[in-house]
Amino acid sequence: DLGSIQGIIPAVASTACAGDAVGEATTSEGGIATADDFTAEVTHSCGELKLTRASGATWSLEAQHDADDPPRIEQTEGGGMTAGVEISQSADYGVVFLGARSQSRWDLQVPAEAALRISTTLNAASATIDPGSGPITRVSGTWNASDATVDLADTTAEAAARVDLTLNASDGRLSLPAGDIFAGITLNASSLEVCVPQSAALEVDYTSVLGSDDLDASGLSEVSSGQWATPADVDADGRIVLSVTNTVSSLSLERPEACS
C-alpha cells in the first residue's frame, strides 16, 4: 500500500547508497549494432546511468563498479549484428543486504539511427536518458527511490510512440517532442515535471488521490471531470495523450515553444 511505499522505499535508498564512493573495477563492451530497430533493457541499483546515442551503428557500455558486481550483459542478435542488449547487475540487490555497496556508474551508448525501445528499472539510482535526434518507438521505466530525466525533445516518434513510466518515491523529468505520442504515467509519493511543446495538441486523462498539479495554469481546458485538452480549433503538430494517475504526488506541466 501507499504507506509501505512511503516508508520502505526511502529507507532502502538511504542504506543502499550510503556514500559517494564508486567501485574501482571497470568493464568495457560493445559492437556493431543494427541500424533498424534496437532494444535496450537496463536494470540498475545504487549508482548512475547515462544513456545516449553513439555516432554510428554501434553500441557500447563503459562501466565502473565493485569487483564482484560487473554488469551482466545479454545480447540479442539480428542479421549478424546486435539488435538489443539486456543489462543488469551481477550482485544480488535485494532489500536484505543493501547497505555496503559502492556505487556503479554505467555509460551506455545506443546506435545512432535505429528506432529505439528503451526500458529502465532503477532502484536507489539516478539516470539521464537522452536518445538525441534519432527515432524512438517505446520508452518505459519503473523507478523506485530514484531520480531520473528522460529527454525526448529532439527525437522523432515512429508512428505513434509509447511512453510508460511508474514512479515510486522518486523524482522525474520528462521532455517530449511534437508528434504522436501516448504516455501512461503512474505516480506514487513522487514528483514529475512534464514538458510538452506548444505546437502539439495535448490531451490529459487525469486521476488524482491527494495529489497536486498545475493543469489549470497550463493553457488547457477541463472539458469534463478529469479530462483536459488544448482547444480543438488550434493547428497542431502531432497529438500527445497523457494518461496520469497521481497518488499523493506532484505533477507539473510546462508548455514552451520547444522543450529543451
Salt bridges, closest charged atoms under 4 A:
GLU48 OE1 - ARG105 NE 3.76
ASP66 OD2 - ARG101 NE 3.90
ASP68 OD1 - ARG101 NH2 2.82
ASP147 OD1 - ARG173 NH2 2.60
ASP164 OD2 - ARG138 NH2 2.95
ASP164 OD2 - ARG162 NE 2.78
GLU203 OE2 - ARG239 NE 2.85
